[in-house]
Amino acid sequence: MQVTKITDGSNANVVSKRKPLTPDEFQSEIDYLRSEKILRTMLKMGLISEDEFDKINKLNRQIFSPLYAQLTP
């Protein structure tokens, strides 16, 4: 493992250039997270298979277009 010491403080105040979510984007994000939680519960209870979970989750990502989904596999 390599450790790098940062001595120049110029990067300390980097501000994200990401714009705030619109109310619709925020709602879409919430809806996606809620649907994913329900799917995981169904998977855990054995109501759906892993394959079904993946297929439904893929469809949910298309429907809700969540920003969060870009971070997950």
mmCIF file of the N, C-alpha and C atoms, coordinates in Angstrom:
data_MODEL
# 
_entry.id   MODEL 
# 
loop_
_atom_site.group_PDB 
_atom_site.id 
_atom_site.type_symbol 
_atom_site.label_atom_id 
_atom_site.label_alt_id 
_atom_site.label_comp_id 
_atom_site.label_asym_id 
_atom_site.label_entity_id 
_atom_site.label_seq_id 
_atom_site.pdbx_PDB_ins_code 
_atom_site.Cartn_x 
_atom_site.Cartn_y 
_atom_site.Cartn_z 
_atom_site.occupancy 
_atom_site.B_iso_or_equiv 
_atom_site.pdbx_formal_charge 
_atom_site.auth_seq_id 
_atom_site.auth_comp_id 
_atom_site.auth_asym_id 
_atom_site.auth_atom_id 
_atom_site.pdbx_PDB_model_num 
ATOM 1   N N  . MET A 1 1  ? 0.838   -1.168  0.000   1.00 0.00 ? 1  MET A N  1 
ATOM 2   C CA . MET A 1 1  ? 0.000   0.000   0.000   1.00 0.00 ? 1  MET A CA 1 
ATOM 3   C C  . MET A 1 1  ? 0.886   1.235   0.000   1.00 0.00 ? 1  MET A C  1 
ATOM 4   N N  . GLN A 1 2  ? 0.553   2.189   -0.849  1.00 0.00 ? 2  GLN A N  1 
ATOM 5   C CA . GLN A 1 2  ? 1.334   3.411   -0.929  1.00 0.00 ? 2  GLN A CA 1 
ATOM 6   C C  . GLN A 1 2  ? 0.550   4.550   -0.290  1.00 0.00 ? 2  GLN A C  1 
ATOM 7   N N  . VAL A 1 3  ? 1.204   5.312   0.561   1.00 0.00 ? 3  VAL A N  1 
ATOM 8   C CA . VAL A 1 3  ? 0.586   6.452   1.218   1.00 0.00 ? 3  VAL A CA 1 
ATOM 9   C C  . VAL A 1 3  ? 1.238   7.715   0.678   1.00 0.00 ? 3  VAL A C  1 
ATOM 10  N N  . THR A 1 4  ? 0.415   8.656   0.268   1.00 0.00 ? 4  THR A N  1 
ATOM 11  C CA . THR A 1 4  ? 0.929   9.904   -0.276  1.00 0.00 ? 4  THR A CA 1 
ATOM 12  C C  . THR A 1 4  ? 0.538   11.047  0.645   1.00 0.00 ? 4  THR A C  1 
ATOM 13  N N  . LYS A 1 5  ? 1.511   11.824  1.018   1.00 0.00 ? 5  LYS A N  1 
ATOM 14  C CA . LYS A 1 5  ? 1.255   12.976  1.870   1.00 0.00 ? 5  LYS A CA 1 
ATOM 15  C C  . LYS A 1 5  ? 0.916   14.160  0.965   1.00 0.00 ? 5  LYS A C  1 
ATOM 16  N N  . ILE A 1 6  ? -0.198  14.806  1.255   1.00 0.00 ? 6  ILE A N  1 
ATOM 17  C CA . ILE A 1 6  ? -0.611  15.967  0.480   1.00 0.00 ? 6  ILE A CA 1 
ATOM 18  C C  . ILE A 1 6  ? -0.124  17.202  1.226   1.00 0.00 ? 6  ILE A C  1 
ATOM 19  N N  . THR A 1 7  ? 0.752   17.954  0.582   1.00 0.00 ? 7  THR A N  1 
ATOM 20  C CA . THR A 1 7  ? 1.310   19.135  1.231   1.00 0.00 ? 7  THR A CA 1 
ATOM 21  C C  . THR A 1 7  ? 0.711   20.424  0.700   1.00 0.00 ? 7  THR A C  1 
ATOM 22  N N  . ASP A 1 8  ? 0.217   20.399  -0.517  1.00 0.00 ? 8  ASP A N  1 
ATOM 23  C CA . ASP A 1 8  ? -0.377  21.595  -1.109  1.00 0.00 ? 8  ASP A CA 1 
ATOM 24  C C  . ASP A 1 8  ? -1.852  21.638  -0.743  1.00 0.00 ? 8  ASP A C  1 
ATOM 25  N N  . GLY A 1 9  ? -2.293  22.662  -0.060  1.00 0.00 ? 9  GLY A N  1 
ATOM 26  C CA . GLY A 1 9  ? -3.675  22.774  0.384   1.00 0.00 ? 9  GLY A CA 1 
ATOM 27  C C  . GLY A 1 9  ? -4.619  23.305  -0.676  1.00 0.00 ? 9  GLY A C  1 
ATOM 28  N N  . SER A 1 10 ? -4.175  23.413  -1.915  1.00 0.00 ? 10 SER A N  1 
ATOM 29  C CA . SER A 1 10 ? -5.026  23.996  -2.952  1.00 0.00 ? 10 SER A CA 1 
ATOM 30  C C  . SER A 1 10 ? -6.246  23.141  -3.262  1.00 0.00 ? 10 SER A C  1 
ATOM 31  N N  . ASN A 1 11 ? -6.182  21.826  -3.013  1.00 0.00 ? 11 ASN A N  1 
ATOM 32  C CA . ASN A 1 11 ? -7.320  20.946  -3.287  1.00 0.00 ? 11 ASN A CA 1 
ATOM 33  C C  . ASN A 1 11 ? -8.276  20.840  -2.107  1.00 0.00 ? 11 ASN A C  1 
ATOM 34  N N  . ALA A 1 12 ? -7.950  21.462  -1.017  1.00 0.00 ? 12 ALA A N  1 
ATOM 35  C CA . ALA A 1 12 ? -8.744  21.335  0.195   1.00 0.00 ? 12 ALA A CA 1 
ATOM 36  C C  . ALA A 1 12 ? -10.126 21.957  0.061   1.00 0.00 ? 12 ALA A C  1 
ATOM 37  N N  . ASN A 1 13 ? -10.261 22.959  -0.764  1.00 0.00 ? 13 ASN A N  1 
ATOM 38  C CA . ASN A 1 13 ? -11.536 23.658  -0.898  1.00 0.00 ? 13 ASN A CA 1 
ATOM 39  C C  . ASN A 1 13 ? -12.202 23.410  -2.237  1.00 0.00 ? 13 ASN A C  1 
ATOM 40  N N  . VAL A 1 14 ? -12.028 22.213  -2.772  1.00 0.00 ? 14 VAL A N  1 
ATOM 41  C CA . VAL A 1 14 ? -12.641 21.870  -4.055  1.00 0.00 ? 14 VAL A CA 1 
ATOM 42  C C  . VAL A 1 14 ? -14.147 21.770  -3.858  1.00 0.00 ? 14 VAL A C  1 
ATOM 43  N N  . VAL A 1 15 ? -14.876 22.476  -4.691  1.00 0.00 ? 15 VAL A N  1 
ATOM 44  C CA . VAL A 1 15 ? -16.329 22.484  -4.609  1.00 0.00 ? 15 VAL A CA 1 
ATOM 45  C C  . VAL A 1 15 ? -16.876 21.664  -5.764  1.00 0.00 ? 15 VAL A C  1 
ATOM 46  N N  . SER A 1 16 ? -17.819 20.816  -5.468  1.00 0.00 ? 16 SER A N  1 
ATOM 47  C CA . SER A 1 16 ? -18.438 19.998  -6.491  1.00 0.00 ? 16 SER A CA 1 
ATOM 48  C C  . SER A 1 16 ? -19.176 20.880  -7.489  1.00 0.00 ? 16 SER A C  1 
ATOM 49  N N  . LYS A 1 17 ? -19.060 20.542  -8.763  1.00 0.00 ? 17 LYS A N  1 
ATOM 50  C CA . LYS A 1 17 ? -19.744 21.306  -9.797  1.00 0.00 ? 17 LYS A CA 1 
ATOM 51  C C  . LYS A 1 17 ? -21.083 20.676  -10.135 1.00 0.00 ? 17 LYS A C  1 
ATOM 52  N N  . ARG A 1 18 ? -21.519 19.748  -9.319  1.00 0.00 ? 18 ARG A N  1 
ATOM 53  C CA . ARG A 1 18 ? -22.780 19.060  -9.540  1.00 0.00 ? 18 ARG A CA 1 
ATOM 54  C C  . ARG A 1 18 ? -23.927 19.972  -9.142  1.00 0.00 ? 18 ARG A C  1 
ATOM 55  N N  . LYS A 1 19 ? -24.925 20.036  -10.008 1.00 0.00 ? 19 LYS A N  1 
ATOM 56  C CA . LYS A 1 19 ? -26.083 20.879  -9.713  1.00 0.00 ? 19 LYS A CA 1 
ATOM 57  C C  . LYS A 1 19 ? -27.019 20.141  -8.747  1.00 0.00 ? 19 LYS A C  1 
ATOM 58  N N  . PRO A 1 20 ? -27.776 20.872  -7.961  1.00 0.00 ? 20 PRO A N  1 
ATOM 59  C CA . PRO A 1 20 ? -28.713 20.229  -7.030  1.00 0.00 ? 20 PRO A CA 1 
ATOM 60  C C  . PRO A 1 20 ? -29.790 19.451  -7.795  1.00 0.00 ? 20 PRO A C  1 
ATOM 61  N N  . LEU A 1 21 ? -30.315 18.443  -7.142  1.00 0.00 ? 21 LEU A N  1 
ATOM 62  C CA . LEU A 1 21 ? -31.394 17.661  -7.751  1.00 0.00 ? 21 LEU A CA 1 
ATOM 63  C C  . LEU A 1 21 ? -32.668 18.487  -7.844  1.00 0.00 ? 21 LEU A C  1 
ATOM 64  N N  . THR A 1 22 ? -33.378 18.292  -8.935  1.00 0.00 ? 22 THR A N  1 
ATOM 65  C CA . THR A 1 22 ? -34.699 18.904  -9.044  1.00 0.00 ? 22 THR A CA 1 
ATOM 66  C C  . THR A 1 22 ? -35.655 18.073  -8.186  1.00 0.00 ? 22 THR A C  1 
ATOM 67  N N  . PRO A 1 23 ? -36.826 18.604  -7.867  1.00 0.00 ? 23 PRO A N  1 
ATOM 68  C CA . PRO A 1 23 ? -37.790 17.800  -7.094  1.00 0.00 ? 23 PRO A CA 1 
ATOM 69  C C  . PRO A 1 23 ? -38.140 16.480  -7.791  1.00 0.00 ? 23 PRO A C  1 
ATOM 70  N N  . ASP A 1 24 ? -38.260 16.492  -9.113  1.00 0.00 ? 24 ASP A N  1 
ATOM 71  C CA . ASP A 1 24 ? -38.569 15.251  -9.846  1.00 0.00 ? 24 ASP A CA 1 
ATOM 72  C C  . ASP A 1 24 ? -37.418 14.251  -9.770  1.00 0.00 ? 24 ASP A C  1 
ATOM 73  N N  . GLU A 1 25 ? -36.181 14.728  -9.894  1.00 0.00 ? 25 GLU A N  1 
ATOM 74  C CA . GLU A 1 25 ? -35.020 13.838  -9.788  1.00 0.00 ? 25 GLU A CA 1 
ATOM 75  C C  . GLU A 1 25 ? -34.925 13.251  -8.381  1.00 0.00 ? 25 GLU A C  1 
ATOM 76  N N  . PHE A 1 26 ? -35.183 14.080  -7.396  1.00 0.00 ? 26 PHE A N  1 
ATOM 77  C CA . PHE A 1 26 ? -35.143 13.620  -6.011  1.00 0.00 ? 26 PHE A CA 1 
ATOM 78  C C  . PHE A 1 26 ? -36.208 12.548  -5.771  1.00 0.00 ? 26 PHE A C  1 
ATOM 79  N N  . GLN A 1 27 ? -37.422 12.786  -6.262  1.00 0.00 ? 27 GLN A N  1 
ATOM 80  C CA . GLN A 1 27 ? -38.502 11.815  -6.098  1.00 0.00 ? 27 GLN A CA 1 
ATOM 81  C C  . GLN A 1 27 ? -38.172 10.512  -6.811  1.00 0.00 ? 27 GLN A C  1 
ATOM 82  N N  . SER A 1 28 ? -37.583 10.611  -7.995  1.00 0.00 ? 28 SER A N  1 
ATOM 83  C CA . SER A 1 28 ? -37.191 9.418   -8.739  1.00 0.00 ? 28 SER A CA 1 
ATOM 84  C C  . SER A 1 28 ? -36.154 8.614   -7.968  1.00 0.00 ? 28 SER A C  1 
ATOM 85  N N  . GLU A 1 29 ? -35.227 9.319   -7.347  1.00 0.00 ? 29 GLU A N  1 
ATOM 86  C CA . GLU A 1 29 ? -34.200 8.655   -6.540  1.00 0.00 ? 29 GLU A CA 1 
ATOM 87  C C  . GLU A 1 29 ? -34.840 7.911   -5.356  1.00 0.00 ? 29 GLU A C  1 
ATOM 88  N N  . ILE A 1 30 ? -35.749 8.575   -4.671  1.00 0.00 ? 30 ILE A N  1 
ATOM 89  C CA . ILE A 1 30 ? -36.450 7.967   -3.536  1.00 0.00 ? 30 ILE A CA 1 
ATOM 90  C C  . ILE A 1 30 ? -37.260 6.755   -3.995  1.00 0.00 ? 30 ILE A C  1 
ATOM 91  N N  . ASP A 1 31 ? -37.968 6.894   -5.100  1.00 0.00 ? 31 ASP A N  1 
ATOM 92  C CA . ASP A 1 31 ? -38.779 5.787   -5.623  1.00 0.00 ? 31 ASP A CA 1 
ATOM 93  C C  . ASP A 1 31 ? -37.913 4.577   -5.967  1.00 0.00 ? 31 ASP A C  1 
ATOM 94  N N  . TYR A 1 32 ? -36.751 4.831   -6.567  1.00 0.00 ? 32 TYR A N  1 
ATOM 95  C CA . TYR A 1 32 ? -35.858 3.733   -6.906  1.00 0.00 ? 32 TYR A CA 1 
ATOM 96  C C  . TYR A 1 32 ? -35.351 3.034   -5.644  1.00 0.00 ? 32 TYR A C  1 
ATOM 97  N N  . LEU A 1 33 ? -34.895 3.816   -4.673  1.00 0.00 ? 33 LEU A N  1 
ATOM 98  C CA . LEU A 1 33 ? -34.376 3.221   -3.442  1.00 0.00 ? 33 LEU A CA 1 
ATOM 99  C C  . LEU A 1 33 ? -35.452 2.420   -2.713  1.00 0.00 ? 33 LEU A C  1 
ATOM 100 N N  . ARG A 1 34 ? -36.669 2.937   -2.714  1.00 0.00 ? 34 ARG A N  1 
ATOM 101 C CA . ARG A 1 34 ? -37.786 2.226   -2.078  1.00 0.00 ? 34 ARG A CA 1 
ATOM 102 C C  . ARG A 1 34 ? -38.060 0.902   -2.810  1.00 0.00 ? 34 ARG A C  1 
ATOM 103 N N  . SER A 1 35 ? -38.057 0.947   -4.141  1.00 0.00 ? 35 SER A N  1 
ATOM 104 C CA . SER A 1 35 ? -38.322 -0.274  -4.901  1.00 0.00 ? 35 SER A CA 1 
ATOM 105 C C  . SER A 1 35 ? -37.213 -1.302  -4.701  1.00 0.00 ? 35 SER A C  1 
ATOM 106 N N  . GLU A 1 36 ? -35.970 -0.815  -4.607  1.00 0.00 ? 36 GLU A N  1 
ATOM 107 C CA . GLU A 1 36 ? -34.862 -1.739  -4.390  1.00 0.00 ? 36 GLU A CA 1 
ATOM 108 C C  . GLU A 1 36 ? -34.966 -2.409  -3.017  1.00 0.00 ? 36 GLU A C  1 
ATOM 109 N N  . LYS A 1 37 ? -35.378 -1.656  -2.019  1.00 0.00 ? 37 LYS A N  1 
ATOM 110 C CA . LYS A 1 37 ? -35.529 -2.219  -0.673  1.00 0.00 ? 37 LYS A CA 1 
ATOM 111 C C  . LYS A 1 37 ? -36.609 -3.308  -0.674  1.00 0.00 ? 37 LYS A C  1 
ATOM 112 N N  . ILE A 1 38 ? -37.711 -3.045  -1.354  1.00 0.00 ? 38 ILE A N  1 
ATOM 113 C CA . ILE A 1 38 ? -38.786 -4.041  -1.447  1.00 0.00 ? 38 ILE A CA 1 
ATOM 114 C C  . ILE A 1 38 ? -38.288 -5.289  -2.164  1.00 0.00 ? 38 ILE A C  1 
ATOM 115 N N  . LEU A 1 39 ? -37.558 -5.090  -3.269  1.00 0.00 ? 39 LEU A N  1 
ATOM 116 C CA . LEU A 1 39 ? -37.018 -6.232  -4.012  1.00 0.00 ? 39 LEU A CA 1 
ATOM 117 C C  . LEU A 1 39 ? -36.075 -7.067  -3.150  1.00 0.00 ? 39 LEU A C  1 
ATOM 118 N N  . ARG A 1 40 ? -35.206 -6.400  -2.395  1.00 0.00 ? 40 ARG A N  1 
ATOM 119 C CA . ARG A 1 40 ? -34.266 -7.134  -1.533  1.00 0.00 ? 40 ARG A CA 1 
ATOM 120 C C  . ARG A 1 40 ? -35.007 -7.938  -0.461  1.00 0.00 ? 40 ARG A C  1 
ATOM 121 N N  . THR A 1 41 ? -36.081 -7.372  0.059   1.00 0.00 ? 41 THR A N  1 
ATOM 122 C CA . THR A 1 41 ? -36.892 -8.087  1.046   1.00 0.00 ? 41 THR A CA 1 
ATOM 123 C C  . THR A 1 41 ? -37.532 -9.310  0.403   1.00 0.00 ? 41 THR A C  1 
ATOM 124 N N  . MET A 1 42 ? -38.065 -9.124  -0.811  1.00 0.00 ? 42 MET A N  1 
ATOM 125 C CA . MET A 1 42 ? -38.683 -10.256 -1.513  1.00 0.00 ? 42 MET A CA 1 
ATOM 126 C C  . MET A 1 42 ? -37.663 -11.355 -1.792  1.00 0.00 ? 42 MET A C  1 
ATOM 127 N N  . LEU A 1 43 ? -36.442 -10.952 -2.170  1.00 0.00 ? 43 LEU A N  1 
ATOM 128 C CA . LEU A 1 43 ? -35.371 -11.915 -2.432  1.00 0.00 ? 43 LEU A CA 1 
ATOM 129 C C  . LEU A 1 43 ? -35.012 -12.663 -1.147  1.00 0.00 ? 43 LEU A C  1 
ATOM 130 N N  . LYS A 1 44 ? -34.880 -11.925 -0.065  1.00 0.00 ? 44 LYS A N  1 
ATOM 131 C CA . LYS A 1 44 ? -34.524 -12.518 1.228   1.00 0.00 ? 44 LYS A CA 1 
ATOM 132 C C  . LYS A 1 44 ? -35.585 -13.520 1.698   1.00 0.00 ? 44 LYS A C  1 
ATOM 133 N N  . MET A 1 45 ? -36.863 -13.211 1.409   1.00 0.00 ? 45 MET A N  1 
ATOM 134 C CA . MET A 1 45 ? -37.962 -14.088 1.825   1.00 0.00 ? 45 MET A CA 1 
ATOM 135 C C  . MET A 1 45 ? -38.159 -15.268 0.868   1.00 0.00 ? 45 MET A C  1 
ATOM 136 N N  . GLY A 1 46 ? -37.401 -15.280 -0.230  1.00 0.00 ? 46 GLY A N  1 
ATOM 137 C CA . GLY A 1 46 ? -37.507 -16.369 -1.193  1.00 0.00 ? 46 GLY A CA 1 
ATOM 138 C C  . GLY A 1 46 ? -38.676 -16.224 -2.154  1.00 0.00 ? 46 GLY A C  1 
ATOM 139 N N  . LEU A 1 47 ? -39.253 -15.036 -2.229  1.00 0.00 ? 47 LEU A N  1 
ATOM 140 C CA . LEU A 1 47 ? -40.394 -14.820 -3.123  1.00 0.00 ? 47 LEU A CA 1 
ATOM 141 C C  . LEU A 1 47 ? -39.969 -14.633 -4.578  1.00 0.00 ? 47 LEU A C  1 
ATOM 142 N N  . ILE A 1 48 ? -38.729 -14.205 -4.780  1.00 0.00 ? 48 ILE A N  1 
ATOM 143 C CA . ILE A 1 48 ? -38.169 -14.078 -6.128  1.00 0.00 ? 48 ILE A CA 1 
ATOM 144 C C  . ILE A 1 48 ? -36.762 -14.655 -6.117  1.00 0.00 ? 48 ILE A C  1 
ATOM 145 N N  . SER A 1 49 ? -36.303 -15.049 -7.290  1.00 0.00 ? 49 SER A N  1 
ATOM 146 C CA . SER A 1 49 ? -34.955 -15.600 -7.419  1.00 0.00 ? 49 SER A CA 1 
ATOM 147 C C  . SER A 1 49 ? -33.956 -14.460 -7.653  1.00 0.00 ? 49 SER A C  1 
ATOM 148 N N  . GLU A 1 50 ? -32.679 -14.789 -7.567  1.00 0.00 ? 50 GLU A N  1 
ATOM 149 C CA . GLU A 1 50 ? -31.616 -13.806 -7.829  1.00 0.00 ? 50 GLU A CA 1 
ATOM 150 C C  . GLU A 1 50 ? -31.729 -13.275 -9.257  1.00 0.00 ? 50 GLU A C  1 
ATOM 151 N N  . ASP A 1 51 ? -32.036 -14.165 -10.189 1.00 0.00 ? 51 ASP A N  1 
ATOM 152 C CA . ASP A 1 51 ? -32.193 -13.775 -11.591 1.00 0.00 ? 51 ASP A CA 1 
ATOM 153 C C  . ASP A 1 51 ? -33.371 -12.810 -11.763 1.00 0.00 ? 51 ASP A C  1 
ATOM 154 N N  . GLU A 1 52 ? -34.486 -13.112 -11.112 1.00 0.00 ? 52 GLU A N  1 
ATOM 155 C CA . GLU A 1 52 ? -35.653 -12.219 -11.178 1.00 0.00 ? 52 GLU A CA 1 
ATOM 156 C C  . GLU A 1 52 ? -35.332 -10.866 -10.547 1.00 0.00 ? 52 GLU A C  1 
ATOM 157 N N  . PHE A 1 53 ? -34.614 -10.902 -9.423  1.00 0.00 ? 53 PHE A N  1 
ATOM 158 C CA . PHE A 1 53 ? -34.203 -9.661  -8.764  1.00 0.00 ? 53 PHE A CA 1 
ATOM 159 C C  . PHE A 1 53 ? -33.412 -8.785  -9.730  1.00 0.00 ? 53 PHE A C  1 
ATOM 160 N N  . ASP A 1 54 ? -32.418 -9.393  -10.400 1.00 0.00 ? 54 ASP A N  1 
ATOM 161 C CA . ASP A 1 54 ? -31.566 -8.641  -11.328 1.00 0.00 ? 54 ASP A CA 1 
ATOM 162 C C  . ASP A 1 54 ? -32.373 -8.050  -12.477 1.00 0.00 ? 54 ASP A C  1 
ATOM 163 N N  . LYS A 1 55 ? -33.295 -8.833  -13.024 1.00 0.00 ? 55 LYS A N  1 
ATOM 164 C CA . LYS A 1 55 ? -34.108 -8.356  -14.153 1.00 0.00 ? 55 LYS A CA 1 
ATOM 165 C C  . LYS A 1 55 ? -35.025 -7.203  -13.734 1.00 0.00 ? 55 LYS A C  1 
ATOM 166 N N  . ILE A 1 56 ? -35.668 -7.352  -12.588 1.00 0.00 ? 56 ILE A N  1 
ATOM 167 C CA . ILE A 1 56 ? -36.585 -6.301  -12.114 1.00 0.00 ? 56 ILE A CA 1 
ATOM 168 C C  . ILE A 1 56 ? -35.794 -5.050  -11.747 1.00 0.00 ? 56 ILE A C  1 
ATOM 169 N N  . ASN A 1 57 ? -34.658 -5.228  -11.115 1.00 0.00 ? 57 ASN A N  1 
ATOM 170 C CA . ASN A 1 57 ? -33.830 -4.085  -10.728 1.00 0.00 ? 57 ASN A CA 1 
ATOM 171 C C  . ASN A 1 57 ? -33.332 -3.333  -11.965 1.00 0.00 ? 57 ASN A C  1 
ATOM 172 N N  . LYS A 1 58 ? -32.977 -4.066  -13.002 1.00 0.00 ? 58 LYS A N  1 
ATOM 173 C CA . LYS A 1 58 ? -32.539 -3.444  -14.261 1.00 0.00 ? 58 LYS A CA 1 
ATOM 174 C C  . LYS A 1 58 ? -33.672 -2.609  -14.860 1.00 0.00 ? 58 LYS A C  1 
ATOM 175 N N  . LEU A 1 59 ? -34.882 -3.145  -14.845 1.00 0.00 ? 59 LEU A N  1 
ATOM 176 C CA . LEU A 1 59 ? -36.040 -2.388  -15.339 1.00 0.00 ? 59 LEU A CA 1 
ATOM 177 C C  . LEU A 1 59 ? -36.293 -1.144  -14.489 1.00 0.00 ? 59 LEU A C  1 
ATOM 178 N N  . ASN A 1 60 ? -36.164 -1.284  -13.181 1.00 0.00 ? 60 ASN A N  1 
ATOM 179 C CA . ASN A 1 60 ? -36.363 -0.138  -12.288 1.00 0.00 ? 60 ASN A CA 1 
ATOM 180 C C  . ASN A 1 60 ? -35.345 0.965   -12.566 1.00 0.00 ? 60 ASN A C  1 
ATOM 181 N N  . ARG A 1 61 ? -34.120 0.585   -12.879 1.00 0.00 ? 61 ARG A N  1 
ATOM 182 C CA . ARG A 1 61 ? -33.100 1.592   -13.206 1.00 0.00 ? 61 ARG A CA 1 
ATOM 183 C C  . ARG A 1 61 ? -33.472 2.352   -14.477 1.00 0.00 ? 61 ARG A C  1 
ATOM 184 N N  . GLN A 1 62 ? -34.076 1.655   -15.436 1.00 0.00 ? 62 GLN A N  1 
ATOM 185 C CA . GLN A 1 62 ? -34.510 2.314   -16.667 1.00 0.00 ? 62 GLN A CA 1 
ATOM 186 C C  . GLN A 1 62 ? -35.700 3.233   -16.407 1.00 0.00 ? 62 GLN A C  1 
ATOM 187 N N  . ILE A 1 63 ? -36.618 2.782   -15.578 1.00 0.00 ? 63 ILE A N  1 
ATOM 188 C CA . ILE A 1 63 ? -37.829 3.553   -15.298 1.00 0.00 ? 63 ILE A CA 1 
ATOM 189 C C  . ILE A 1 63 ? -37.528 4.786   -14.452 1.00 0.00 ? 63 ILE A C  1 
ATOM 190 N N  . PHE A 1 64 ? -36.786 4.599   -13.374 1.00 0.00 ? 64 PHE A N  1 
ATOM 191 C CA . PHE A 1 64 ? -36.543 5.693   -12.433 1.00 0.00 ? 64 PHE A CA 1 
ATOM 192 C C  . PHE A 1 64 ? -35.324 6.534   -12.758 1.00 0.00 ? 64 PHE A C  1 
ATOM 193 N N  . SER A 1 65 ? -34.394 6.016   -13.578 1.00 0.00 ? 65 SER A N  1 
ATOM 194 C CA . SER A 1 65 ? -33.155 6.705   -13.938 1.00 0.00 ? 65 SER A CA 1 
ATOM 195 C C  . SER A 1 65 ? -32.458 7.315   -12.726 1.00 0.00 ? 65 SER A C  1 
ATOM 196 N N  . PRO A 1 66 ? -32.204 6.519   -11.700 1.00 0.00 ? 66 PRO A N  1 
ATOM 197 C CA . PRO A 1 66 ? -31.605 7.092   -10.489 1.00 0.00 ? 66 PRO A CA 1 
ATOM 198 C C  . PRO A 1 66 ? -30.114 7.395   -10.671 1.00 0.00 ? 66 PRO A C  1 
ATOM 199 N N  . LEU A 1 67 ? -29.677 8.454   -10.046 1.00 0.00 ? 67 LEU A N  1 
ATOM 200 C CA . LEU A 1 67 ? -28.251 8.791   -10.050 1.00 0.00 ? 67 LEU A CA 1 
ATOM 201 C C  . LEU A 1 67 ? -27.489 7.796   -9.206  1.00 0.00 ? 67 LEU A C  1 
ATOM 202 N N  . TYR A 1 68 ? -28.104 7.345   -8.133  1.00 0.00 ? 68 TYR A N  1 
ATOM 203 C CA . TYR A 1 68 ? -27.502 6.390   -7.216  1.00 0.00 ? 68 TYR A CA 1 
ATOM 204 C C  . TYR A 1 68 ? -27.114 5.087   -7.936  1.00 0.00 ? 68 TYR A C  1 
ATOM 205 N N  . ALA A 1 69 ? -27.917 4.666   -8.883  1.00 0.00 ? 69 ALA A N  1 
ATOM 206 C CA . ALA A 1 69 ? -27.671 3.395   -9.567  1.00 0.00 ? 69 ALA A CA 1 
ATOM 207 C C  . ALA A 1 69 ? -26.368 3.394   -10.342 1.00 0.00 ? 69 ALA A C  1 
ATOM 208 N N  . GLN A 1 70 ? -25.882 4.563   -10.725 1.00 0.00 ? 70 GLN A N  1 
ATOM 209 C CA . GLN A 1 70 ? -24.619 4.640   -11.447 1.00 0.00 ? 70 GLN A CA 1 
ATOM 210 C C  . GLN A 1 70 ? -23.450 4.233   -10.549 1.00 0.00 ? 70 GLN A C  1 
ATOM 211 N N  . LEU A 1 71 ? -23.649 4.290   -9.244  1.00 0.00 ? 71 LEU A N  1 
ATOM 212 C CA . LEU A 1 71 ? -22.603 3.960   -8.292  1.00 0.00 ? 71 LEU A CA 1 
ATOM 213 C C  . LEU A 1 71 ? -22.583 2.482   -7.920  1.00 0.00 ? 71 LEU A C  1 
ATOM 214 N N  . THR A 1 72 ? -23.673 1.800   -8.228  1.00 0.00 ? 72 THR A N  1 
ATOM 215 C CA . THR A 1 72 ? -23.773 0.398   -7.851  1.00 0.00 ? 72 THR A CA 1 
ATOM 216 C C  . THR A 1 72 ? -23.626 -0.513  -9.061  1.00 0.00 ? 72 THR A C  1 
ATOM 217 N N  . PRO A 1 73 ? -23.188 -1.736  -8.837  1.00 0.00 ? 73 PRO A N  1 
ATOM 218 C CA . PRO A 1 73 ? -23.014 -2.675  -9.967  1.00 0.00 ? 73 PRO A CA 1 
ATOM 219 C C  . PRO A 1 73 ? -24.346 -3.122  -10.546 1.00 0.00 ? 73 PRO A C  1 
# 
